[in-house]
């Protein structure tokens, strides 16, 4: 093993994880740990083959995988270079919630629960949840801060049957993830449709989020469904995009 | 064949397309044509088996596929029902552009080209395109209307080498899709990263988009890459979300 890849760990020949993926993970760990920074050249194919005892086709599969993940760039005749890593913020095309995403990205999220009550669902919520008008539901209104800064205000309207689950959970005290709590209780979101709008803060939103009245806010409206296309959650969320970065990773169909 | 599924077409036994997918397409065509409206019950499994001469497992695969596509809902012991069809607007997690998406959804898009010039790239554009500061590029500024209503203003900064392609195309006269034109010329986007923000219209944007100064606009900033992670296009687009619906379809990882 030469200097460049020293200490990276080695391929586990007894593991069920394909070799190319094992090598990809080793290289990713090494990038995440800062051993290779953005713009740095990775060891060449031949070197990786020798260091890890892998076939050239396997190493190429690893590089293709890292390329597809946007972790590296391939420059013809020059090799593989570590791509710029940009904090993606809240990726809207995932079903994860704001809390999970930001905490996973090493941000701190504090939540103030303003309301957690049984309610008569507003028309839009009842329609989204495919319940008759004026059905009962559970309302959760929260203000959330990101790294100590007021970031978003959201109102979730949930199925009445999840009330007990939530009341027994840390969601109600402002700790823990709504998404993960629901998932643990068998309400797993597999699909969601979100619309994104720009709106001007009214007085209430301005006060809650610490901005001037009229300040532009991002409004995300979302319906989530389980694997049987049963709606689970309808929420509206007003965000300060000076605090929360909202991104979408697009892929060709 | 009975009344319900009459005229739907039949399974082509010589085709390479799997039977379940052929049946799914026949049912989708029939839904799109309005033979089954939202909330209507589809023929039962037994009926579909008989009408199309298919095994029950195949018909079930069809229904599972339509369920995954969000086209139907399955209600235990009652059957398959056509799901509500919502105009998704501009789906941000696709690499398609505004024009393609809206035209495919049967809207009309008119484009006024304000600028189509070689330029010195602004810093943000040069960085996104991974070119040295003050590199040359091609700038395309356009105002676009949806069904006759002012909808968005966008500025694309493109690689200098695509200028000739664009000058020879209908993009420059405001007809045709930038995305499709680039793709035909070998510049196919496979991946893009978009950020979404809410901003207040300044005087210029207000005039261009026919709104009051201060009106909240959606700002989409996008970088697209080809299959080798080479950047192709950097754009900023200001949208009126009262005219353009912007959505994101989220999927669990």
Interface residues (C-beta under 8 A of the other chain):
Chain A: X67 X70 X72 X73 X74 X83 X86 X88 X89 X92 X93 X94 X95 X96 X188 X189 X190 X191 X192 X193 X194 X195 X196 X197 X198 X199 X200 X214 X215 X216 X217 X218 X219 X222 X224 X228 X229 X230 X239 X241 X245 X246 X247 X248 X249 X250 X251 X252 X253
Chain B: X67 X70 X72 X73 X74 X83 X86 X88 X89 X92 X93 X94 X95 X96 X188 X189 X190 X191 X192 X193 X194 X195 X196 X197 X198 X199 X200 X214 X215 X216 X217 X218 X219 X222 X224 X225 X228 X229 X230 X239 X241 X245 X246 X247 X248 X249 X250 X251 X252 X253
